Amino acid sequence: MSEQQVSISIEEITPDRARELLGSNEHNRHIRSRKVDQYDNDMRNGEWRMTGEPISITVDGHLINGQHRLLACIQAEVAFVTAVAYGLDPDAMVSMDTGAKRNLADLLTLNGYTSASSLGAAINNALRWKHGSVFSTWTPTHAEALRWLKDPENETITMWVTRWTETARAPMSLRRAIAIPFMHFVSTGSDDATINEFFSRLINQEFQGTDDPIRALRRVLENYAMRSHVRTPWNVQLALVIKAWNAYVTGQGMSECRWRAVGPAAEPFPALLGENGEVIMPAIKRGAEAPVSQT
């Protein structure tokens, strides 16, 4: 096929036009509902941007690329603007989507943020926690992550990234993507000095007795660190930090720090308390779409 047979135009795709194009979809990829929902969310919030990847139609009129965008358009009931390529070879789909996808860290770097990998991972976990998705694989879209970060209420997370990155001796196995969201949210109800003391004592192993919750947290983190073949799930690490912190600020002793995520004695994801005992982030039950209320 000669290049002259291929034409590209910029079009506004309405939900009706999306249905029409999907009607010619015969041999496309498996539908990834999560991807459709991410695109849907961006379209509804007016954050969808035209990419360089066109919706692609073969010379015989079949759709070979763009089904997720089209499904999101229908689901959101919002029109969007995109490039549409007509007249492609039916075998062109084999060559599509072979490049590396841009991740959140790449996007943060392009927007001028430093420590982008740590910041991106921290934002993802912060939004999962805020969204109540500590038991699921839900991940925010890049647009959601940037919008959240640029909210003045959330920009302090970059300060905690800097502080944690500059910490010479982080506690064994405690990932910065766990510590940073914790510090960001707990700072809304606690003095920075209290937070700094908690982590300083954790890092420097400055314990006050055998029932010190910081000692209990350090011990469990060290135990996880010795399991080199197993990566501790992010929600487990965060739950352990929260439980130790809650005991610390309420003056309760703790000889063992643990959280039962599954099984007959499974616990909700713990609520986060401020230093005066108030609930900053509510507990979350497995299967709940949003944090559960406190009674």
N, C-alpha and C positions, 0 to 999 in steps of 0.2 A: 504494500500500500504506500502511495506517495504521501509526503507531508502535506501537500496541497489539499488533500481530502479531509484533513482534520481542521475543525474550526473551533474557536474558543470565544465565548461571550460572557459578559457579566450580567447576571439576571437576579431578580428578586424572586425567591422561591416561596410561594404561598403554601399553606397546608394542602389545598386542592391540587396544586402542581406537584407537590411532594408525593401525594397518593398516586398521581398519574405516572410519575417516574418509577415509583416502587412497583407499579403494576408490570413493569418490564424487567423486573429483577428475577432472573432465573437461576444463576449459578454464583451467587455472591457468598460472602463469608457468613459464619455463624453470628447471630445477633448477640451482642454483649449488652445486656440490659443496663448494667452499671454505667457503661459509656454513654448510652442513650440518655440516662437520667442526668449525667453530668452536663451533656450538651443542652438538655432541656432546661436545667437550672440556669445556665449562662444566658440562654435565649430569653427566658422569662425576666431575668434581671437586667436585660439590655447590655450584657457584657460579652455577647458573642462578637467575634471579630473575623472578618474574612481572611482565610489562610491562602497560601499559594497552591493548595491541593484542590483541583477542580472536581466537581461531580462529573463522572465519566460515563459516556454513552457510546456503545460500539456502533460500527457502520450499519449493523442490522437492527439498531434501535434498542439494545439491551443495556440495562444499568450494570456497570461493573465496579463502581466505586462511589461511595457517598451515602450508603443506606442508613448509617447511624445518624447522620445529620438530618436526613429526610424524616426518619422516624421521630427524632427529637422535635422537629418542626411541627409535625402532626400532634404530638403529645402536648407540646407547649401552646399550640394554636397561635404561633407567632411566625411571621414571615422573616426570612433572612436573605442576605445578599451573598452570592458566591459566584465563582467562575464555573462555567459548565463547558466541558469539552465534548464535541460531537465527532463521530466518524472514526473512532479508534478501532484498532485491530482487536478482535475478540480475545486474543491471547495476551493483551496488554496487562491484565490483572496479575499475571505472574510476576511482573516487574514492580508492582505497586507496594508501598509500605515497607520497603526493605531498609530504609534509612533509620537512624537512631532517633527516637522521640525525645523532644526537649523536656527535661524534668523541671521540677520546681526550683531546684538549686540553680539551674541554668538561667531561669527567668529572674530570680532574685539578683544574680550577678549582673544581668543586663540592666536591672533597675538600680544598680549602684550599691547593693548591700554587700557587706563583707561577711566572712564565715558562713557562706551561703548554704553549704551542706548541713551544718549544724542548725542553722536557722530554719531551713526548709523542713527538716525532720521534726524540729520542735513545733513548728506551726501546724504540721499535719497532726501530731499527737494532741496539741492543744485543742484543735477544732474537733477531733474525734471525741475528746473528753467533753467539751462544751456541747457537742451534738448529742451526747448520750450514747455514742457508738463504741464503747470500750469492749464490747463483746462481739463486734462485727468487723467486716473488712472494709467498711465504708471509708472512703478517702475524699477529702474536699477537692474541688477542681482548682486549677491554678488561679482562675479569676477570683474564686471565693477566698483563697489563701491570701492573695494580694490585697483584696478589699479589707479583709480582717486585719492584716498587718498595718495598713495605712490608716485605720481608725485610730485617732489620738489615744483612746483608752488602752490600746494594745501595743503601742510603739515601744513601751518599756521592755517588751520581750527581747529587743535587740540589746538592751543594757545587760540583761541577764546572760545573753549569749556571750557577750564580751567578758563578763566577770567569770563565767564558767570556763571559757576558753583560756583565760589567763591563769586559772588555778593550776598550780604545778602538780599537785598530787590529788587527783580525783579518787573517790572511794572505789574500791575494786568492783568492777562489772557494772557500776551505775552509769548508764549512758547519758550523755548530755541532752539527748532528745527526750529523756524522761525528766531530768532535773530541771531543765529550763521551763517547760510548761508549768511544773509544780510551783517554782519560784514566782513565775508571772502571776498565777492566779492567787496564790496565798498572800502575795504582797498587797492585795486589795483589802485584806482584813488583818494584816500583821505588819509590825514595824520591820524595816529592812535589817535593823541590828539583830532582831530575834532570828530572822531567817539566816543571816550570816553566821550567827553563833551556832545554830543547829548544824549547818553544813561544815563549819570550821571544826567543831567537835567530832563530827562524823569522819572527816578527812584525817584529822590529827589523832584520832583515837583517844580523845579526852573524855573518859567515862566517869560517872558518879555513882558507883555501886553496881551490884550485879543485876539490879532490876531497872537500870537506865535504858529507856527505849532506844536511845542512840546506839548503845552497845548492842542491843538485840538486832537492830537494823544492820549494823556493820557486820555482825556475825552471819546473818543470812545472805548478805551480798557477797561475802567472802566464800560462802558455801557454793553459791551459784557460779562464782568466778572459777572455781576449781572444776566445774563441769565444762571443760573446754569444747566438748563435742555437742553441747546443747546451748542454744541461745535462749535466754530467758525472755518470754513474751513481754512486750512493752507494758501491757496492762497489769501484769503481775508485779513488775518492778515498781510501777507507779503506785499500785495499791499498797505495797509494803512501805514505801516512803510516806504515804498519807497516814497509814495506821501508826507508824512510829511518831510522826509529827503530831498527830492528834493526842497521843499519850503524853508527848513532851509538853505541849502547851496547856494541857489540862492537869498536869502534875500526877499522872497515873504511872505506876510502875509497869514494866513489861520485861519479862524474862525471856520470852520467845516472840519473835515477830513473824507472823504467818498470815496468809490469806487463802481461804479455801474457795477456789473458783468453780470447781465442779464437785459432783458427788452428792450423797444424801445430806451432808452438812454444808452445802454450798452457801456462800455468803454473797450479798449484793456487793457491787463495787463500792468501797467506803466513801462516805461523805467527807469533804474537806472542811476543817474547822479553822477559824481565825484564832488569834492568840487570846481572845476573850471568850472563846467557846462558841461563837456564832457560826452558823453554817454558811460557808462561802460557795461551795459546790455540793449539791445534794447527792445522796446515794443513788446508784443506778442498778436496777434489777436486770438479770439476764433475760433477754427477750423484750425488754421495754424499749420503746422508740425514743423515750425522753427520760430525763432524770426523774426519780420518784420523789414525791413530796415527803417532808419530814413530819412525823407526828409525835 
